[in-house]
Amino acid sequence: MTQCARLGYGTRLEGWDVSDPAHPSRRWSRPLTNNAQFAYLAFRPDGRLLAV
């Protein structure tokens, strides 16, 4: 699985499976506690942990 994470409108952090770029699928979504305009994100090499 190829993963991508993004901020969704400053209120949610979303994780996406982009294995098929023509049909990405959202895998998870979590609320943010503040109205973030940007964040630094990094996946662990095995893809099982996202640092924010």
TITIVO-388218 format. One record per residue: residue number from 1; residue in three letters; chain; x negated, z negated, y negated of N, C-alpha, C in turn. Coordinates in Angstrom, 2 decimals. Each point is the difference from the previous one (the first is absolute). Layout:
// TITIVO-388218
   pos   code   unit       npx       npz       npy      capx      capz      capy       cpx       cpz       cpy
   NUM    ALA      A         X         Z         Y         X         Z         Y         X         Z         Y
...
***
This chain:
// TITIVO-388218
   pos   code   unit       npx       npz       npy      capx      capz      capy       cpx       cpz       cpy
     1    MET      A     -0.85      0.00      1.17      0.85      0.00     -1.17     -0.90      0.00     -1.24
     2    THR      A      0.33      0.83     -0.95     -0.68      0.04     -1.29      0.87     -0.76     -1.00
     3    GLN      A     -0.59     -0.97     -0.69      0.77     -0.87     -0.86     -0.31      0.20     -1.47
     4    CYS      A      0.96     -0.34     -0.82     -0.12      0.04     -1.44      0.81     -1.17     -0.55
     5    ALA      A     -0.47     -0.62     -1.06      0.75     -1.07     -0.66      0.15      0.36     -1.47
     6    ARG      A      1.13     -0.41     -0.60      0.22      0.29     -1.41      0.88     -1.07     -0.62
     7    LEU      A     -0.10     -0.10     -1.32      0.91     -0.86     -0.74      1.27      0.79     -0.26
     8    GLY      A      1.13     -0.57      0.31      1.27      0.68     -0.22      0.68     -0.51     -1.26
     9    TYR      A     -0.18      0.69     -1.10      0.65     -0.33     -1.28     -0.34     -1.40     -0.50
    10    GLY      A     -1.17     -0.52      0.37     -0.44     -1.30     -0.50      0.69     -1.20      0.60
    11    THR      A      0.94      0.21      0.90      0.72     -1.14      0.58     -0.19     -0.13      1.51
    12    ARG      A     -0.54      1.03      0.65     -0.17     -0.02      1.45     -1.34      0.61      0.38
    13    LEU      A     -0.56     -0.50      1.09     -1.18      0.59      0.62      0.49      0.66      1.27
    14    GLU      A     -0.31      1.28      0.18      0.52      0.76      1.14     -1.14      0.55      0.84
    15    GLY      A      0.20      0.01      1.31     -0.93      0.59      0.94      0.63      1.23      0.64
    16    TRP      A     -0.75      1.08      0.08      0.52      1.27      0.50     -0.86      0.53      1.13
    17    ASP      A      0.63      0.63      0.97     -0.68      0.76      1.05     -0.03      1.45     -0.48
    18    VAL      A     -1.19      0.50     -0.27     -0.14      1.38     -0.48     -0.72      0.87      1.03
    19    SER      A      0.19     -0.31      1.28     -0.59      0.81      1.07      0.47      1.44     -0.09
    20    ASP      A      1.25      0.19     -0.37      0.56      1.34     -0.24      0.30      0.08     -1.50
    21    PRO      A     -0.91      0.59     -0.80      0.18      0.03     -1.45      1.32      0.64     -0.46
    22    ALA      A      0.55      0.88      0.79      1.26      0.64     -0.37      1.19     -0.95      0.17
    23    HIS      A     -0.18     -1.04      0.82      1.08     -0.94      0.27     -0.52     -1.44      0.01
    24    PRO      A     -0.44     -0.52     -1.15     -0.47     -1.40     -0.02      1.16     -0.95      0.27
    25    SER      A     -0.30     -1.13      0.63      1.05     -0.98      0.26     -0.45     -1.38     -0.48
    26    ARG      A      0.90     -0.68     -0.69     -0.32     -1.35     -0.46      0.05     -0.95      1.18
    27    ARG      A     -1.08     -0.75      0.21     -0.11     -0.92      1.12      0.41     -1.42     -0.38
    28    TRP      A     -0.25     -0.38     -1.26      0.34     -1.34     -0.44      0.08     -0.03     -1.52
    29    SER      A      0.63     -1.04     -0.52      0.13     -0.21     -1.44      0.08     -1.50     -0.25
    30    ARG      A     -0.75     -0.48     -0.99     -0.01     -1.43     -0.33      0.18     -0.16     -1.50
    31    PRO      A      0.78     -0.98     -0.43      0.15     -0.25     -1.44     -1.28     -0.58     -0.58
    32    LEU      A     -0.26      0.32     -1.26     -1.12     -0.60     -0.72      0.53     -1.14     -0.85
    33    THR      A     -0.83     -1.02     -0.20      0.43     -1.16     -0.77     -0.12      0.23     -1.51
    34    ASN      A     -0.75      1.01     -0.40     -0.10      0.30     -1.43      0.28      1.48     -0.22
    35    ASN      A      0.11      0.40     -1.22      0.28      1.40     -0.32     -1.31      0.76     -0.15
    36    ALA      A     -0.68      0.24      1.09     -1.34      0.61     -0.01      0.04      1.44     -0.48
    37    GLN      A     -0.94      0.34     -0.84     -0.16      1.39     -0.45     -1.02      0.72      0.87
    38    PHE      A     -0.93     -0.74      0.59     -0.99      0.57      0.91     -0.51     -1.11      0.91
    39    ALA      A     -0.63      0.40      1.08     -0.59     -0.96      0.93     -1.15      0.68      0.73
    40    TYR      A     -0.95     -0.79      0.42     -1.08      0.50      0.84      0.41     -0.23      1.44
    41    LEU      A     -0.04      1.05      0.80      0.44     -0.07      1.40     -1.13      0.48      0.91
    42    ALA      A     -0.13     -0.62      1.16     -0.98      0.45      0.99      0.49     -0.37      1.39
    43    PHE      A     -0.06      0.96      0.91      0.32     -0.25      1.40     -1.25     -0.43      0.75
    44    ARG      A      0.17     -0.91      0.94     -1.08     -0.31      0.93     -0.25      1.25      0.84
    45    PRO      A     -1.22      0.27      0.45     -0.29      1.23      0.75      0.96      0.30      1.17
    46    ASP      A      0.49     -1.06      0.68      0.90      0.25      1.12      1.44      0.23     -0.47
    47    GLY      A      0.25     -0.12     -1.32      1.32      0.29     -0.56      1.04     -1.08      0.19
    48    ARG      A     -0.38     -1.16      0.54      0.97     -1.04      0.28      0.17     -1.02     -1.11
    49    LEU      A     -0.83      0.08     -1.05      0.08     -0.96     -1.09     -0.20      0.73     -1.32
    50    LEU      A      0.84     -0.31     -0.97     -0.10      0.56     -1.35     -0.32     -1.12     -0.96
    51    ALA      A     -1.08      0.16     -0.75     -0.37     -0.98     -1.03      0.52      0.50     -1.33
    52    VAL      A      0.62     -0.90     -0.77      0.55      0.36     -1.31     -0.68     -0.87     -1.04
***
